[in-house]
Amino acid sequence: MIKMTETKKNPYEYLCHITRVNFYKRGLNYMSGVYYADGHPRQYMECFYKEGCTDMPVIIWIHGGAWDDEFLTASYRPEETLAKLAEAGFFIACLEYRLTRHAVLPACLEDCQMAVRFLREHAEKYHINPEKIGLWGESAGAHIACMVGSDYSGCKMQPVQCVVSFYCPSNLNTLVEDMNHEPGFVVNVLPSPKLEEEEITKILKEMSPVSYAHKQGLPPMLLFHGACDEVVSCNQSIEYAGRLRNAGNEAKLVIVPGQGHGFFSGSKYYDHVIDFFNQNLSE
């Protein structure tokens, strides 16, 4: 029995330490407000890139925050790694999107799609390669990235070429079970807490990346998950990677020992991300 409440709990008790970068000293151009739509003030991107680069592959960074945390914004990002990618010739677009308090899912998924479409349509203006776009998200942002990368709607969505996921909640029904049937932040996915259990189960299934892992021809995915994650169990990524592989898709899984929910300690994990994007977007 799923016990629903009106309270929306936030799993983030604090922000992880983020090393900030002086973009100008690094020779990077920074654009603070690139709007990909005009329906809501949160439909914008913060972008940076190296001056003089052309035909740049694109990485869209998507922050987490349980789909509803107004304090986590596009500035919540692994900035040093993204700066290194920009220095190597990537165009970095940090996505802001509508929270569930503004519009229920799949609104944030649609926002990501609109951002991909916007960048493709303005490829010449921003000197980017419209055929080389990757997504990188953490937590709820990883959920958005994996859903969009999986063409969840079946409506010939804007394709992307690869996805990096940090601790993705990929099966929302089993995530509720992991929480002893307390919905916690998963309630943010629902249009209303006052739903019958059957309808809740249906919605959570439709909004779960694992429900689309059976599709063939999905973009390569690199999944990271902390072994000690108490917010989103690492079983979420283990199950997701297994389902993707069973369908013949490329899915690399990295379980990070001794670490929980939040940006990982250790440069080797971020070096792996850089290598993955180079392999799938630069070669």
N, C-alpha and C positions, 0 to 999 in steps of 0.2 A: 504494500500500500504506500503510495507516494503522499507524503504529508506536505501540503502547500500552505504557505503563509503569505501575508502581504509584504513582509519585510524582505528587502533585497540586500543580501550581504555581499560585502566586497572582500575578496580574498587577499587584497594587497594591503598589508598593515604598514608597509613602508616602501619607498622606492629604492631600488638597487643603486649602488654608487655608479655614477656615469662620469667618465672622463670627457670633459668638454674640449672641443677643438677650436682653435682660432683659424677659421676658414681662410681668411685673407692672408695670414702668414704662411699658410700651406699652399697658396696660389690657387685657391678654389673660389669660384664665383658662387654666391649664395642668394637665393630668391626665397623670401619669407612667405609670400602669399600667392601661389599659383592656383587659381580657382578652376576646377574641372567641371563645375556645375554652378548654377546660380539659385538653387532652390533652398539652400540653408547655409548659414555662415560657417559651418564646420566642413563644408565640401571644398577643401583646399589641400594643397601640398606644399611642403617646404623642400626646396630642391637645391642641390649643389653639384658642381661639376668643374673639371679642369679647363681653364681658358685655352682656347685654340683647338680643342678636340672636336672631331667630327665623326659622324656615323657611330655614335656612342651606344653601346648596349645599355639597357635600363634596368635598374633594380628598384622596385617599389617596396619600401619598408612600411610595415603595418604594426602599430603598437597594440598592446593588449589593454586589460583593465576590465575584464568581465563584461564586455560589450557596453558598459554603462558608467565607467569611472571618468568623471569630468576633469579630474586632476592629472590623468595620463593623457598626454597629447602627442602630436607628431614629434615633439622635442624629446620624448622618452625613447631613446634609441641607443644602440651600440655605436656611438659616434666615431670613435677611433677607427673601428673596422670599416665603417661606411666611408670615412675620409680616405682611408687607404685605397678602397675600391675606386673612389672618385679620382684619386691621383693616378690610378692605373688606367683611367680612360672610361670609367662607367659614369652614367648619368644617374644620380641618386634622387629619388622622389619619396619623401616621407609623408605618408598619407594621413590626413585627418578625415574623419567620417562621422556620420550621424550616429549618436548613441541611441540605445533602446528607449531612453526617456524622451527622445525626439521622434523616433519612428521605429516601429517594431521590425524584427528580422522578417524578410531578408534585406531591409533597407541598407544596412552597412555592406552587405555583399554587393548590392547594386551600385553602391558608391565606388567600391573597388573596381567594378567593371567599367563604370563611367570614367574613372581615372585612366584605366588602360586604353579605353577608346580615345579619350582626349589626347593622350600622349601620341598615339598612333596618328591621329588626325593632324597633329601639330609637329610631326617629326621633323619637317624641314626647318621650322622656326627654332627648335631646340637642338638641332643637329644630332638627332638620335636615329638609331636603327629601329624602325617599327616592327621588325621581325625578330628582335632579340630583346624580350622583356621577361624578367624573372621577378618572383615575389618572395619576400622574406618577412615572416611574422612571428610574434611571440604571444603565447597564451591565446586570448581571444583573437588577437591579430593573426596567429597561426591558423586558427579555425577559419578565419575569413580567407586567408591565402589558400588553404587546402580546398575549401569549398569552391572558390573561383577557379582554381587550377583543375578541379574535377568536372567543370561544366555541369554544376549541380542542377541547373534548370532544364537542361536538354534543349535549349533554344539557340544553339549555335552561338554561344557566348564568345567574347573576345578571347582567343587562345593565348596562353603564356607558354614560355619555353622551359621553365623550371621553377621549382618551389623549395624554399628552405623553411622548415618548421621548428620552432623552439617550443617544447612542451604543449603540444596541441591537445585540446579536449576534443577528441575525434569521435567518440561514441557517447552521446549525451545521456542515453538511457542507462548505460552501465556506470557512467560517472555519478548519476544519482544513486545507484546501488552502492558504489564505493563510499558515498557519504551517508551510509546507513539510512537511505531513503529520505534524508533531509535535502531539499533541493538546493539550498545555498544560493550561489550566484547563478545557477542554471535557470532560476526563475526569470532572469533577465531575457532569456530567449523567448519566453512565452508572451503572447499578446495580452494575457490576463491570468492571474493566479487562480481565478474561479472557473476552472475547467474540469471536466470529468477526466478520470485517469486514462481512459482509452484515448481521448483526444490529446492529452499531454504526451502520451507515448508516441502517438502518430507524429506530432509536431517535432518532438525531439529526434525521432528517426529521420525525418525529412531534413532536419538541420544538422545532421551528423555526417562528417566526411566519410566515415566507413561505409555509409549507405551507397556511395558512388565509387568505391574502390574496385568494384568488379569490372568497371569499364576498361576496355583495352585502349592502348594508345595515349594514356595520360602522360603528362610531362614528367621528367625525372624529378624525384623528390629526395631531399636529405632531411632526415628527422632526428632531432636531438631531444633528450629527455633526462632530467635528473633522476638518479636512482632513488633519492630520498624525498622526492616531491610529494608533499602532503596536501597540496591543493588540487593538482591534477595527477593522478597516479600514472607512473610510467607504463603501466599496462595499456593505457590508451594508445601510446605510440607503438608499442609492441604489437597490439592487435592490428592497428592500421597498416603498419609495414607488412605484416603477414598477409593481409588481404590484398594489398597492392601487388605483392610479389606473386601471389597465387593467380592473379589475373594476367601475369606476364609484364607488369609494369616495373620500372626501375625505382627501387626504394632502398636507400641506405639508412640504416638505423644506428645511432650512437647513443648508448646509455652512459651518462656521465656519473661516475661513481662518487658517492659522498656528497652530492649536491642536490639542492631542492628546487623550489619554484623561483625563478628569477634569472637574470643574466649570469652566465657561468664564469667562474674563476678559472683562468688558464688560457693562454694565448693560442694553444694548439687547436682548440675548438673553433676559434674564429679563423685561424689559418685554413682549417678544413672548409669553412664556408667560402673563403676567398677562392680556394682551389676549385670548389664545386662551380661557382659562378664563372670562373675562367674557362672551365671545361665545357660548360653548357651554353655560354653566351659569347665567348670571345673566339673560340676556335672554329 
